[in-house]
Amino acid sequence: MTPETLTKIYRLLYDAFGPQHWWPGETPFEIMTGAILTQNTSWTNVEKAIKNLKSAEYLIPAGLHHIDISQLAELIRPAGYYNIKAKRLKNFVDWLFDSYNGEITNLQTVETGRLREELLAIKGIGRETADSILLYALGRPVFVVDAYTARITIRHELTDPDADYEQLRELFESNLPEDVQLFNEYHALLVKAGKEFCRPKARCPGCPLERLPHTLDIEYF
């Protein structure tokens, strides 16, 4: 695998789909909240939960810090797993207040690797969520990996079928320029391709990557 291969894939996807305008959100904190709420649900459902939080004027760090957890769970009910996600949001906001006085701006001077470790130490924050917060909310050059990313890279034989999250992240970060906007757009384009074409049961005809070498022999869901 060469950097040129990843660049070619990006170009083909971008030419086919155009800019994806990720991640929707009016503030960094809204993006962080959305990254936690979107676990195991569709963005349409997340939007409903975000709207509820905005309408109730709780979509700020202090708001989520002081709200009763049962009330928070009810407001984010549309996002599914609302009791679990309410705890995860509380854990995140508690960390923000305990470590950074509840101020997003205080995160700006923290080195990316250290900040990632701190996020991963928060109960309920996994690697994809942590990296989404770093990339989309804080503008850090961290490549986000998800099931779509894994499926496409494995089927196009860019990595071993048993590659884990960190290996996939390294694949992109070591073969692409360290560019926040590039990482942002690339991940969004892979999600688009994964949803429309590279599904568990692949729909290769019409895919922008159809003519590139690939295999469907490997089952990847």
C-alpha positions, 0 to 999 in steps of 0.5 A: 500500500502506498500513499498514492493509493489512499490519495487516489481513493480520496480523489475518487470519492470526493469527485463522486460525492463532493464535500460532506460538510461534517460535523454538524454543530453550532459549537464545539460542545454541541459536536462533542455531545453529538459524538457521544449521542451518536453511538449505536444510533442514526444521526436523525435520532441524535438531531432530535435529542440535540434539539431537545437539549437546545430547547431546554437550554441545557446544551452548554457545559454548565447546563449538562453539569447541573441537570439531574441525570433522569431529566437528561435521560428524558431529553435525549430519549430519541437517541436511544440507550438514553439512560446509558448515554446520560451517564456517559454525558455526565461522565464527560462533563464531570471530567471537563469540570474536574480537569478544565474548569468546565471550559472548552478553551482550556483544552486548546493547550493540551497536547493531542496524545495526552488529551486522547488518553484522558478522553479514553479514560472517561467511562463510556468514551471509546476510541471512535468517540474520542477521536471524533471529539478530537477531530471534529470539535477540537480540530486535531489531526486524528483520523477517525476509524469506524466500521465503514472505514474498516470494511472499505480498507479491508475489502480493498486489501489496504490492510490485513483483515484482522487489523485493529482500530489503532492499526487502521488509524495509523494506516491513514495518519502515516500515509496522508498529510497531517491535515485536519480538513483532509481527515475530516472530509476523508472520513465523511466520504468513507462513511458515505461510500460505506452506507451507499455501496460497501455494505455488509452485502456489497453493492459494487456497481456504480461505486466510485471505487469499483474499478480499484482492486478489491475482494468480497471473499472476506466477510466483514460486517 
